[in-house]
Amino acid sequence: MLNSFGRALSYCLFPRVIGLSFLPLAIMVVAAFGLGYMYWESAVAGLSAWLQATELTQSLLNWLDSVGWASLRSVVAPMIVLFVATPVIVVTALLLVAVFMTPAMVALVTKRRFAHLQKFKGGSFVGSVLWSVGSTLLAIIALFVSIPLWFIPPLVLVVPPLIWGWLTYRVFTFDALAEHATKAERELIFERHRLPLLAIGVVSGYLGAAPSLLWASGAMFIALAPLLVPLAIWVYTLVFAFSSLWFAHYALGALEALRRDSGQGSAHTYTGADPVVPSQPSGTGFDAVVDVQDVADLQSPSESQTSQTSQALQRRQ
């Protein structure tokens, strides 16, 4: 895991990676400023009116006035709007990186480290989108359900990064293995490496929380929003690009080890011959890793027919 971390960090310095990070940034900045232009003032005004009409929040605002923090009254509503918008920004940045950057990151890692790995193409673009959207919806539900826990000081530092980490691990692991692994291989790697992959996701979640510190600058952030919003979005993009590289290095390394330990020999192109299955309990081994149909699809029609004819002759004998 640490080896993959170091490699991913070094890859982030590549001009290609830095250049690719500007595409999600451009999309996010245009969307953020467009929505802000249309809805910012009305959202802040509506929230301010609701806060003033609520007895509890009005008491809190009056207390701020009494202790000499009256200037914070004008910042409360904008800060709450930003707090609510932050999960949307984070999820959107993650999905944009997954769509526009992760395939290029995986291709870069493959070219430099894993060019010998056979591609079984166990995941499609549509499957990746459905997987990402489904995981995102589950993460959003978990965030809303866990909101009461955020008011407990220790848990607010644990619960949100854990949810972001789970989402990151689900999305980027799938995309990292989509080209090379079969469905069965991918599921086996998810099962065997769940804890390390989740740990990578959680670390990425904490790194992704760094731009949120800009929201804590209060009135200064509101004044410098045109400058700090694009900066925060770009940091989000770079963090998720780094996470994508980290997952690619680790997941493809795990796939290489899985095939080597199963007897396939990942350093060589797959020839279509039956793999050597090590002695293992029933239900495990390479036969549970590579789908039979995936192997058959790799054979030419003549090879497949010859194999079927040979098997039929053996049965008759």
C-alpha positions as CSV (number, residue, x, y, z in Angstrom):
1,M,0.0,0.0,0.0
2,L,2.8,2.4,0.8
3,N,4.6,1.5,-2.4
4,S,1.5,2.3,-4.4
5,F,1.2,5.6,-2.4
6,G,4.7,6.7,-3.3
7,R,4.2,5.8,-7.0
8,A,0.9,7.6,-7.2
9,L,2.4,10.7,-5.6
10,S,5.3,10.8,-8.1
11,Y,2.9,10.3,-11.0
12,C,0.9,13.4,-9.9
13,L,4.0,15.5,-11.0
14,F,3.6,14.3,-14.6
15,P,2.6,17.2,-16.9
16,R,-0.1,15.0,-18.4
17,V,-1.8,14.4,-15.0
18,I,-1.7,18.1,-14.1
19,G,-3.0,19.0,-17.6
20,L,-5.9,16.5,-17.3
21,S,-6.9,18.0,-14.0
22,F,-8.0,21.2,-15.7
23,L,-10.8,19.6,-17.6
24,P,-12.9,18.6,-14.5
25,L,-11.9,22.0,-13.0
26,A,-13.2,23.9,-16.0
27,I,-16.5,22.0,-15.9
28,M,-16.9,22.5,-12.1
29,V,-16.0,26.2,-12.1
30,V,-18.5,27.0,-14.9
31,A,-21.2,25.0,-13.2
32,A,-20.5,26.5,-9.7
33,F,-20.5,30.1,-10.9
34,G,-23.5,29.5,-13.1
35,L,-25.6,28.0,-10.2
36,G,-24.2,30.7,-7.9
37,Y,-25.2,33.5,-10.2
38,M,-28.8,32.1,-10.4
39,Y,-29.4,30.9,-6.9
40,W,-26.8,32.2,-4.4
41,E,-28.7,35.4,-3.3
42,S,-32.1,33.8,-3.1
43,A,-30.7,30.8,-1.2
44,V,-28.9,33.1,1.3
45,A,-31.9,35.4,1.7
46,G,-34.3,32.5,2.2
47,L,-32.0,30.8,4.8
48,S,-31.5,34.1,6.6
49,A,-35.3,34.6,6.9
50,W,-35.7,31.1,8.2
51,L,-32.9,31.5,10.8
52,Q,-34.5,34.8,12.1
53,A,-37.9,33.2,12.3
54,T,-36.6,30.2,14.3
55,E,-36.5,30.9,18.1
56,L,-33.4,28.7,18.7
57,T,-31.2,30.2,16.0
58,Q,-32.4,33.7,16.9
59,S,-31.3,33.2,20.5
60,L,-27.9,32.1,19.2
61,L,-27.6,35.2,17.0
62,N,-28.5,37.4,19.9
63,W,-25.8,35.7,22.0
64,L,-23.3,36.5,19.3
65,D,-24.3,40.1,19.4
66,S,-24.0,40.2,23.2
67,V,-20.4,38.9,23.1
68,G,-19.3,41.3,20.5
69,W,-19.5,39.0,17.5
70,A,-22.3,40.8,15.7
71,S,-20.3,40.8,12.5
72,L,-20.7,37.0,12.3
73,R,-24.5,37.4,12.0
74,S,-24.1,38.2,8.3
75,V,-21.8,35.3,7.7
76,V,-23.9,32.5,9.3
77,A,-26.4,32.0,6.4
78,P,-23.7,32.0,3.6
79,M,-21.6,29.6,5.5
80,I,-24.5,27.2,6.0
81,V,-25.2,27.4,2.3
82,L,-21.6,26.5,1.5
83,F,-21.6,23.7,4.1
84,V,-24.6,22.2,2.4
85,A,-23.1,22.7,-1.1
86,T,-19.8,21.1,-0.1
87,P,-20.9,17.4,-0.4
88,V,-22.4,18.2,-3.8
89,I,-19.1,19.7,-4.9
90,V,-17.1,16.8,-3.6
91,V,-19.3,14.1,-5.2
92,T,-19.4,16.0,-8.5
93,A,-15.6,16.4,-8.5
94,L,-15.2,12.7,-7.7
95,L,-17.5,11.6,-10.5
96,L,-15.9,13.9,-13.1
97,V,-12.5,12.6,-12.2
98,A,-13.8,9.0,-12.5
99,V,-15.2,9.7,-16.0
100,F,-12.6,12.0,-17.5
101,M,-9.4,11.2,-15.7
102,T,-9.4,7.7,-14.3
103,P,-9.3,5.9,-17.7
104,A,-6.3,8.0,-18.6
105,M,-4.7,7.4,-15.2
106,V,-5.2,3.6,-15.5
107,A,-3.7,3.7,-19.1
108,L,-0.7,5.6,-17.8
109,V,-0.1,3.1,-15.0
110,T,-0.6,0.2,-17.3
111,K,1.8,1.5,-19.9
112,R,4.6,2.1,-17.4
113,R,4.1,-0.9,-15.0
114,F,1.6,-3.5,-16.2
115,A,1.8,-3.7,-20.0
116,H,2.2,-7.5,-19.7
117,L,-1.3,-7.9,-18.0
118,Q,-3.9,-9.5,-20.2
119,K,-7.1,-7.4,-20.6
120,F,-10.3,-9.4,-20.0
121,K,-12.5,-6.3,-20.1
122,G,-14.8,-7.4,-17.3
123,G,-16.3,-3.9,-16.9
124,S,-17.9,-1.6,-19.5
125,F,-18.4,2.2,-19.5
126,V,-22.1,1.8,-18.9
127,G,-21.4,-0.6,-16.0
128,S,-18.9,1.8,-14.5
129,V,-21.5,4.7,-14.7
130,L,-24.2,2.5,-13.1
131,W,-21.8,1.3,-10.4
132,S,-20.6,4.9,-9.6
133,V,-24.2,6.3,-9.5
134,G,-25.4,3.5,-7.3
135,S,-22.5,3.9,-4.9
136,T,-23.0,7.7,-4.8
137,L,-26.7,7.3,-4.0
138,L,-25.8,5.0,-1.1
139,A,-23.2,7.4,0.1
140,I,-25.6,10.3,0.0
141,I,-28.2,8.4,2.0
142,A,-25.5,7.4,4.5
143,L,-24.4,11.1,4.8
144,F,-28.0,12.3,5.5
145,V,-28.6,9.5,8.0
146,S,-25.4,10.2,9.8
147,I,-25.9,14.0,10.2
148,P,-27.0,13.7,13.9
149,L,-23.6,12.1,14.6
150,W,-21.8,15.1,13.2
151,F,-22.8,17.1,16.3
152,I,-20.7,14.8,18.5
153,P,-17.2,16.2,18.3
154,P,-15.2,13.0,17.9
155,L,-17.5,11.4,15.4
156,V,-17.6,14.4,13.0
157,L,-13.9,13.7,12.3
158,V,-14.6,10.0,11.6
159,V,-18.0,9.5,10.0
160,P,-17.9,11.8,7.0
161,P,-14.3,10.7,5.9
162,L,-15.3,7.1,6.4
163,I,-18.3,7.5,4.0
164,W,-16.2,9.4,1.5
165,G,-13.6,6.8,1.8
166,W,-16.1,4.0,1.1
167,L,-17.4,5.8,-1.9
168,T,-13.9,6.5,-3.3
169,Y,-12.8,2.9,-2.8
170,R,-15.9,1.6,-4.6
171,V,-15.7,3.9,-7.6
172,F,-12.0,3.9,-8.2
173,T,-11.4,0.2,-7.6
174,F,-14.0,-0.7,-10.1
175,D,-12.6,1.7,-12.7
176,A,-9.0,0.6,-12.1
177,L,-9.9,-3.1,-12.8
178,A,-12.6,-2.6,-15.5
179,E,-10.2,-3.1,-18.5
180,H,-8.0,-5.9,-17.2
181,A,-10.0,-8.0,-14.7
182,T,-12.9,-10.3,-15.2
183,K,-16.0,-9.9,-13.1
184,A,-15.0,-12.8,-10.9
185,E,-11.4,-11.5,-10.5
186,R,-12.8,-8.1,-9.6
187,E,-15.1,-9.5,-7.0
188,L,-12.3,-11.6,-5.5
189,I,-10.0,-8.6,-5.2
190,F,-12.8,-6.6,-3.6
191,E,-13.2,-9.4,-1.1
192,R,-9.5,-10.2,-0.3
193,H,-8.3,-6.6,-0.3
194,R,-11.3,-4.8,1.2
195,L,-9.5,-3.4,4.2
196,P,-6.4,-2.0,2.4
197,L,-8.6,-0.6,-0.3
198,L,-11.0,1.0,2.2
199,A,-7.9,2.4,4.1
200,I,-6.8,4.0,0.8
201,G,-10.3,5.4,0.4
202,V,-10.4,6.8,4.0
203,V,-7.0,8.5,3.6
204,S,-8.2,9.9,0.3
205,G,-11.3,11.1,2.2
206,Y,-9.3,12.9,4.8
207,L,-7.2,14.5,2.0
208,G,-10.3,15.5,0.3
209,A,-11.5,17.3,3.4
210,A,-8.5,19.7,3.2
211,P,-10.2,22.2,0.8
212,S,-13.1,22.4,3.3
213,L,-10.8,24.3,5.6
214,L,-11.2,27.3,3.2
215,W,-14.9,27.4,4.2
216,A,-13.7,28.0,7.8
217,S,-12.2,31.3,7.0
218,G,-15.6,32.9,7.4
219,A,-16.1,36.4,6.1
220,M,-12.7,36.4,4.4
221,F,-13.8,33.4,2.3
222,I,-17.0,35.1,1.3
223,A,-15.0,38.2,0.2
224,L,-12.5,36.1,-1.8
225,A,-14.9,33.5,-3.1
226,P,-14.2,34.2,-6.8
227,L,-10.6,33.2,-6.2
228,L,-10.9,30.5,-3.5
229,V,-13.8,28.5,-5.0
230,P,-11.8,27.6,-8.2
231,L,-8.7,26.9,-6.0
232,A,-10.7,24.6,-3.7
233,I,-12.3,22.8,-6.7
234,W,-8.8,22.2,-8.2
235,V,-7.5,20.8,-5.0
236,Y,-10.5,18.4,-4.9
237,T,-9.7,17.4,-8.5
238,L,-6.0,16.8,-7.8
239,V,-6.8,14.8,-4.6
240,F,-9.1,12.5,-6.5
241,A,-6.6,12.2,-9.4
242,F,-4.0,11.1,-6.8
243,S,-6.5,8.7,-5.3
244,S,-7.3,7.3,-8.8
245,L,-3.5,6.7,-9.4
246,W,-3.2,5.1,-5.9
247,F,-6.0,2.7,-6.6
248,A,-4.7,1.9,-10.0
249,H,-1.3,1.0,-8.7
250,Y,-2.6,-1.1,-5.9
251,A,-5.5,-2.8,-7.7
252,L,-3.5,-3.8,-10.8
253,G,-0.7,-5.0,-8.5
254,A,-3.2,-7.1,-6.7
255,L,-4.5,-8.5,-10.0
256,E,-1.0,-9.3,-11.1
257,A,-0.3,-11.2,-7.8
258,L,-3.7,-13.0,-8.1
259,R,-3.0,-14.3,-11.5
260,R,0.6,-15.3,-10.7
261,D,-0.5,-17.1,-7.5
262,S,-3.2,-18.9,-9.5
263,G,-0.7,-20.3,-11.9
264,Q,-1.6,-18.2,-15.0
265,G,1.7,-16.2,-15.1
266,S,0.7,-12.6,-15.5
267,A,4.0,-11.7,-17.1
268,H,3.0,-13.5,-20.3
269,T,0.1,-12.9,-22.7
270,Y,-2.7,-15.3,-22.1
271,T,-2.7,-18.0,-24.8
272,G,-6.1,-19.6,-24.2
273,A,-4.7,-22.8,-22.7
274,D,-6.1,-24.2,-19.6
275,P,-4.5,-22.5,-16.6
276,V,-2.7,-24.6,-13.9
277,V,-5.1,-24.8,-11.0
278,P,-3.3,-25.2,-7.6
279,S,-4.6,-27.7,-5.1
280,Q,-7.2,-25.8,-3.1
281,P,-10.5,-26.5,-1.5
282,S,-13.6,-26.8,-3.6
283,G,-15.0,-23.5,-4.9
284,T,-11.6,-21.7,-5.1
285,G,-8.7,-21.5,-7.4
286,F,-8.4,-20.0,-10.8
287,D,-11.5,-21.7,-12.1
288,A,-13.4,-19.4,-9.6
289,V,-11.5,-16.4,-10.8
290,V,-11.7,-16.5,-14.6
291,D,-15.1,-16.9,-16.1
292,V,-15.3,-19.8,-18.6
293,Q,-17.0,-17.6,-21.1
294,D,-14.2,-15.0,-20.9
295,V,-11.7,-17.7,-21.7
296,A,-13.8,-19.0,-24.6
297,D,-14.1,-15.5,-26.0
298,L,-10.3,-15.2,-26.2
299,Q,-10.0,-18.3,-28.4
300,S,-10.3,-18.0,-32.2
301,P,-13.3,-19.9,-33.7
302,S,-11.0,-22.6,-35.0
303,E,-9.3,-23.1,-31.6
304,S,-12.6,-23.1,-29.8
305,Q,-14.0,-25.7,-32.3
306,T,-10.9,-27.9,-32.0
307,S,-11.1,-27.8,-28.2
308,Q,-14.7,-28.8,-28.3
309,T,-14.0,-31.6,-30.8
310,S,-11.2,-32.9,-28.7
311,Q,-13.4,-32.9,-25.6
312,A,-16.1,-34.8,-27.5
313,L,-13.7,-37.5,-28.7
314,Q,-12.4,-38.0,-25.1
315,R,-15.9,-38.5,-23.8
316,R,-16.6,-41.1,-26.5
317,Q,-13.4,-43.0,-25.7
